[in-house]
Amino acid sequence: MKEKLMGFARLARPANLPTAAADILAGIAIALYLRNIETLKFLSEQSGDVLLLVFSSVALYAGGVVFNDVFDTDLDAIERPERAIPSGLVPKREAIYFGTILMLIGVTLAFKCNMLAGIISVVLTIAILTYDGYFKQFGFAGPLNMGVCRGLNLLMGMSVLGLLSDWYIALVPVVYIFAITLISRGEVHGDNKKHIVWAGILYAIVITSIALMVMQKTSQILTIIPFLVLFSYLIFKPLLKAYKENSPKNIKKAVMGGVLSLVVMNACWVAGFTDWYFALAVLLLLPVSILLSKLFAVT
């Protein structure tokens, strides 16, 4: 029984889940700043809404990666036979039930926060399932679809007040995830230097966009610089290594670095739109992700 429970845990990719929570916290920080609401006061008075959206996002992400493995069962039987479903540890039917329950929980929690968050959660669920079941096979549409999922997750955080403005900020994580998904195309066979070059260009666009948006909206550019430097280091170091030695092992590390660094990217948003100590609090999710990544696969 214990082994089977670990199989369900592996399906949910626990190491990635803090990145989903970080999206929500970043979105909330942005929304509060744009409405001139003090972060600390809001957190003390509306902590319930924050928790609803955080757990909604985590449940939707977990459900999404479960369905990713459900749709990939036949391919994983060849390329990743050690995974929970092809290894027989978790029957496919039970994985479908597990993923469905997680997604229903996610949508329900979002609606309990407010109607706008609930609607976004439904759109996010559709985007997740269309990626898992169809679009990920395409070279352009797949990465774009995956990026849209992450952008919608940030928007769900931004919807905490039941209003939505400056939605274009959510395009930044779309570009970032597009880059990571491009890199991941070489995880099994390697030989993806062209994708790595494009990913590096997109990474540079993301970093520049965050800095410019913060400068446009706030006066916090000095606060954000240390977080942007850390973010740049964490994503470019494994990417350069994967370019120099274009092996599946290094490519996988570049993907893992990109995924886990989502926490740092969200800390950048928080540093830009609220106080540095809130950004540090978000950054604490990174060691949690790193620790979990030593126990569970990230990709």
MARLUM-909771 format. One record per residue (C-alpha): residue in three letters; x, y, z; residue number from 0. Coordinates in nm, 3 decimals, decimal comma. Each point is the difference from the previous one (the first is absolute). Layout:
MARLUM-909771
ALA  X  Y  Z  NUM
...
END
This chain:
MARLUM-909771
MET  0,000  0,000  0,000  0
LYS  0,281  0,240  0,090  1
GLU  0,168  -0,064  -0,334  2
LYS  -0,323  0,070  -0,187  3
LEU  -0,054  0,326  0,189  4
MET  0,350  0,102  -0,106  5
GLY  -0,105  -0,081  -0,355  6
PHE  -0,291  0,244  0,023  7
ALA  0,235  0,258  0,150  8
ARG  0,243  -0,045  -0,289  9
LEU  -0,283  0,058  -0,246  10
ALA  -0,073  0,339  0,158  11
ARG  0,364  0,126  -0,034  12
PRO  0,028  0,143  0,357  13
ALA  0,319  0,192  -0,081  14
ASN  -0,188  0,211  -0,255  15
LEU  -0,295  0,088  0,221  16
PRO  0,167  0,287  0,191  17
THR  0,051  0,173  -0,337  18
ALA  -0,378  0,005  -0,050  19
ALA  -0,049  0,151  0,345  20
ALA  0,266  0,262  -0,081  21
ASP  -0,194  0,103  -0,313  22
ILE  -0,304  0,076  0,213  23
LEU  0,198  0,199  0,257  24
ALA  0,161  0,204  -0,277  25
GLY  -0,338  0,066  -0,163  26
ILE  -0,147  0,111  0,332  27
ALA  0,293  0,238  0,063  28
ILE  -0,047  0,156  -0,344  29
ALA  -0,377  0,036  0,043  30
LEU  0,029  0,162  0,342  31
TYR  0,258  0,252  -0,120  32
LEU  -0,210  0,097  -0,301  33
ARG  -0,297  0,066  0,231  34
ASN  0,216  0,181  0,257  35
ILE  -0,080  -0,254  0,273  36
GLU  0,254  -0,066  0,274  37
THR  0,126  -0,358  -0,025  38
LEU  0,041  -0,068  0,371  39
LYS  -0,346  0,132  0,081  40
PHE  -0,159  -0,208  -0,275  41
LEU  0,179  -0,315  0,111  42
SER  -0,118  0,047  0,357  43
GLU  -0,362  0,064  -0,102  44
GLN  -0,040  -0,218  -0,311  45
SER  0,237  -0,290  0,064  46
GLY  -0,283  -0,242  -0,079  47
ASP  -0,022  0,120  -0,361  48
VAL  0,376  -0,031  -0,037  49
LEU  -0,005  -0,359  0,126  50
LEU  -0,295  -0,089  -0,224  51
LEU  0,186  0,113  -0,310  52
VAL  0,331  -0,156  0,105  53
PHE  -0,156  -0,341  0,059  54
SER  -0,215  0,034  -0,311  55
SER  0,310  0,061  -0,211  56
VAL  0,192  -0,286  0,161  57
ALA  -0,290  -0,241  -0,057  58
LEU  -0,040  0,103  -0,365  59
TYR  0,373  -0,033  -0,064  60
ALA  0,011  -0,341  0,166  61
GLY  -0,304  -0,114  -0,195  62
GLY  0,158  0,124  -0,321  63
VAL  0,322  -0,197  0,041  64
VAL  -0,198  -0,310  0,096  65
PHE  -0,194  0,024  -0,327  66
ASN  0,325  0,065  -0,184  67
ASP  0,117  -0,345  0,109  68
VAL  -0,341  -0,151  -0,078  69
PHE  0,015  0,122  -0,360  70
ASP  0,367  -0,101  -0,031  71
THR  -0,044  -0,356  0,130  72
ASP  0,096  -0,174  -0,326  73
LEU  0,296  0,230  -0,068  74
ASP  0,124  -0,025  0,359  75
ALA  -0,015  -0,379  -0,023  76
ILE  0,283  0,035  -0,255  77
GLU  0,191  0,309  0,113  78
ARG  -0,070  0,014  0,377  79
PRO  -0,118  -0,347  0,110  80
GLU  0,089  0,081  0,363  81
ARG  -0,286  0,249  0,031  82
ALA  -0,295  -0,085  0,221  83
ILE  -0,254  -0,095  -0,271  84
PRO  0,212  -0,202  -0,249  85
SER  0,175  -0,178  0,288  86
GLY  -0,341  -0,120  0,122  87
LEU  0,036  0,166  0,339  88
VAL  -0,308  0,216  -0,064  89
PRO  -0,268  -0,137  -0,238  90
LYS  -0,093  0,242  -0,276  91
ARG  -0,366  0,011  0,106  92
GLU  0,093  0,096  0,356  93
ALA  0,232  0,270  -0,133  94
ILE  -0,293  0,144  -0,200  95
TYR  -0,216  0,008  0,316  96
PHE  0,285  0,163  0,193  97
GLY  0,055  0,271  -0,264  98
THR  -0,372  0,069  -0,031  99
ILE  -0,045  0,042  0,376  100
LEU  0,297  0,236  0,017  101
MET  -0,137  0,218  -0,279  102
LEU  -0,348  0,011  0,148  103
ILE  0,150  0,108  0,332  104
GLY  0,200  0,271  -0,177  105
VAL  -0,300  0,145  -0,183  106
THR  -0,223  -0,017  0,308  107
LEU  0,252  0,185  0,217  108
ALA  0,041  0,273  -0,261  109
PHE  -0,378  0,058  -0,019  110
LYS  -0,011  0,019  0,378  111
CYS  0,240  0,295  -0,024  112
ASN  -0,196  0,193  -0,263  113
MET  -0,178  -0,045  -0,333  114
LEU  0,283  0,143  -0,213  115
ALA  0,256  -0,233  0,157  116
GLY  -0,237  -0,291  -0,059  117
ILE  -0,044  0,086  -0,368  118
ILE  0,377  0,029  -0,045  119
SER  0,044  -0,338  0,171  120
VAL  -0,241  -0,160  -0,250  121
VAL  0,186  0,154  -0,295  122
LEU  0,328  -0,116  0,158  123
THR  -0,135  -0,354  0,039  124
ILE  -0,100  -0,007  -0,368  125
ALA  0,343  0,133  -0,101  126
ILE  0,174  -0,265  0,211  127
LEU  -0,202  -0,287  -0,145  128
THR  0,035  0,120  -0,360  129
TYR  0,376  0,013  0,049  130
ASP  0,017  -0,343  0,162  131
GLY  -0,228  -0,167  -0,249  132
TYR  0,082  0,169  -0,330  133
PHE  0,213  0,312  -0,044  134
LYS  0,324  -0,118  0,163  135
GLN  0,081  -0,204  -0,310  136
PHE  0,047  0,319  -0,204  137
GLY  0,327  0,193  -0,013  138
PHE  -0,152  0,347  0,037  139
ALA  -0,354  -0,049  0,130  140
GLY  0,114  -0,231  0,280  141
PRO  0,244  0,239  0,170  142
LEU  -0,244  0,286  -0,056  143
ASN  -0,286  -0,193  0,159  144
MET  0,218  -0,089  0,300  145
GLY  0,100  0,364  0,036  146
VAL  -0,363  0,109  -0,009  147
CYS  -0,069  -0,234  0,292  148
ARG  0,264  0,174  0,210  149
GLY  -0,123  0,342  -0,106  150
LEU  -0,354  -0,089  0,103  151
ASN  0,133  -0,116  0,336  152
LEU  0,153  0,343  0,060  153
LEU  -0,328  0,160  -0,111  154
MET  -0,187  -0,211  0,253  155
GLY  0,215  0,153  0,271  156
MET  -0,063  0,346  -0,145  157
SER  -0,376  -0,067  0,019  158
VAL  0,002  -0,021  0,382  159
LEU  -0,198  0,327  0,025  160
GLY  -0,258  -0,114  -0,255  161
LEU  0,139  0,251  -0,251  162
LEU  0,263  -0,022  -0,269  163
SER  0,223  0,269  -0,150  164
ASP  0,338  0,007  -0,173  165
TRP  -0,058  -0,356  -0,120  166
TYR  0,292  0,030  -0,242  167
ILE  0,239  -0,064  0,292  168
ALA  -0,105  -0,365  -0,030  169
LEU  0,165  -0,017  -0,343  170
VAL  0,343  -0,012  0,167  171
PRO  -0,045  -0,349  0,152  172
VAL  -0,148  -0,111  -0,335  173
VAL  0,331  0,084  -0,169  174
TYR  0,202  -0,153  0,284  175
ILE  -0,182  -0,332  -0,005  176
PHE  0,017  -0,004  -0,380  177
ALA  0,379  0,014  0,039  178
ILE  0,012  -0,283  0,256  179
THR  -0,227  -0,219  -0,212  180
LEU  0,229  0,056  -0,299  181
ILE  0,298  -0,119  0,204  182
SER  -0,190  -0,308  0,120  183
ARG  -0,033  -0,126  -0,358  184
GLY  0,349  -0,149  0,034  185
GLU  -0,043  -0,170  0,337  186
VAL  -0,011  -0,351  -0,142  187
HIS  0,230  0,012  -0,305  188
GLY  0,206  0,319  0,043  189
ASP  0,115  0,193  -0,309  190
ASN  -0,207  0,318  0,047  191
LYS  0,256  0,282  -0,017  192
LYS  -0,225  0,210  -0,223  193
HIS  -0,279  -0,016  0,259  194
ILE  0,244  0,094  0,275  195
VAL  0,112  0,310  -0,192  196
TRP  -0,361  0,109  -0,045  197
ALA  -0,069  -0,070  0,367  198
GLY  0,292  0,223  0,098  199
ILE  -0,140  0,283  -0,212  200
LEU  -0,345  -0,044  0,157  201
TYR  0,153  -0,007  0,349  202
ALA  0,168  0,335  -0,072  203
ILE  -0,334  0,141  -0,120  204
VAL  -0,168  -0,118  0,322  205
ILE  0,262  0,159  0,226  206
THR  -0,013  0,328  -0,193  207
SER  -0,381  0,001  0,001  208
ILE  -0,021  -0,047  0,377  209
ALA  0,243  0,287  0,058  210
LEU  -0,181  0,232  -0,243  211
MET  -0,345  -0,075  0,139  212
VAL  0,114  0,060  0,356  213
MET  0,165  0,328  -0,106  214
GLN  -0,317  0,104  -0,181  215
LYS  -0,234  -0,074  0,290  216
THR  0,210  0,053  0,314  217
SER  0,318  0,154  0,140  218
GLN  0,128  -0,336  0,126  219
ILE  0,266  -0,069  -0,263  220
LEU  0,286  0,000  0,255  221
THR  -0,190  -0,248  0,217  222
ILE  -0,051  -0,238  -0,288  223
ILE  0,359  -0,006  -0,130  224
PRO  0,140  -0,265  0,244  225
PHE  -0,294  -0,228  -0,078  226
LEU  0,045  0,047  -0,376  227
VAL  0,372  -0,076  0,029  228
LEU  -0,074  -0,321  0,191  229
PHE  -0,270  -0,094  -0,252  230
SER  0,238  0,058  -0,293  231
TYR  0,275  -0,208  0,158  232
LEU  -0,227  -0,294  0,081  233
ILE  -0,147  -0,027  -0,349  234
PHE  0,302  0,082  -0,217  235
LYS  0,261  -0,212  0,180  236
PRO  -0,161  -0,340  -0,081  237
LEU  -0,110  0,127  -0,342  238
LEU  0,358  0,083  -0,101  239
LYS  0,120  -0,336  0,126  240
ALA  -0,270  -0,175  -0,205  241
TYR  0,113  0,192  -0,308  242
LYS  0,367  -0,088  0,047  243
GLU  -0,072  -0,366  0,073  244
ASN  -0,330  -0,069  -0,172  245
SER  -0,087  -0,322  0,181  246
PRO  -0,342  -0,109  0,132  247
LYS  0,141  0,019  0,355  248
ASN  0,101  0,366  -0,032  249
ILE  -0,316  0,090  -0,187  250
LYS  -0,207  -0,152  0,278  251
LYS  0,194  0,209  0,254  252
ALA  -0,066  0,314  -0,206  253
VAL  -0,371  -0,080  -0,004  254
MET  -0,001  -0,071  0,373  255
GLY  0,187  0,326  0,064  256
GLY  -0,252  0,192  -0,206  257
VAL  -0,300  -0,155  0,173  258
LEU  0,130  0,047  0,354  259
SER  0,110  0,356  -0,080  260
LEU  -0,363  0,091  -0,055  261
VAL  0,000  0,063  0,374  262
VAL  0,279  0,255  -0,044  263
MET  -0,178  0,165  -0,293  264
ASN  -0,307  0,040  0,218  265
ALA  0,217  0,140  0,280  266
CYS  0,113  0,261  -0,253  267
TRP  -0,362  0,103  -0,059  268
VAL  -0,063  0,018  0,374  269
ALA  0,316  0,206  0,056  270
GLY  -0,109  0,238  -0,273  271
PHE  -0,358  0,046  0,116  272
THR  0,031  -0,019  0,378  273
ASP  0,272  -0,018  0,269  274
TRP  0,324  -0,197  -0,022  275
TYR  -0,082  -0,212  0,306  276
PHE  -0,314  -0,137  -0,170  277
ALA  0,220  -0,092  -0,295  278
LEU  0,237  -0,183  0,234  279
ALA  -0,297  -0,188  0,143  280
VAL  -0,095  -0,115  -0,351  281
LEU  0,364  -0,089  -0,067  282
LEU  -0,013  -0,243  0,294  283
LEU  -0,213  -0,222  -0,222  284
LEU  0,312  -0,066  -0,208  285
PRO  0,184  -0,218  0,256  286
VAL  -0,328  -0,187  0,051  287
SER  -0,011  -0,073  -0,374  288
ILE  0,367  -0,096  -0,009  289
LEU  -0,043  -0,238  0,293  290
LEU  -0,303  -0,163  -0,160  291
SER  0,183  -0,024  -0,333  292
LYS  0,250  -0,234  0,167  293
LEU  -0,286  -0,232  0,090  294
PHE  -0,231  0,039  -0,301  295
ALA  0,054  0,061  -0,371  296
VAL  -0,058  0,355  -0,125  297
THR  -0,066  -0,095  -0,365  298
END
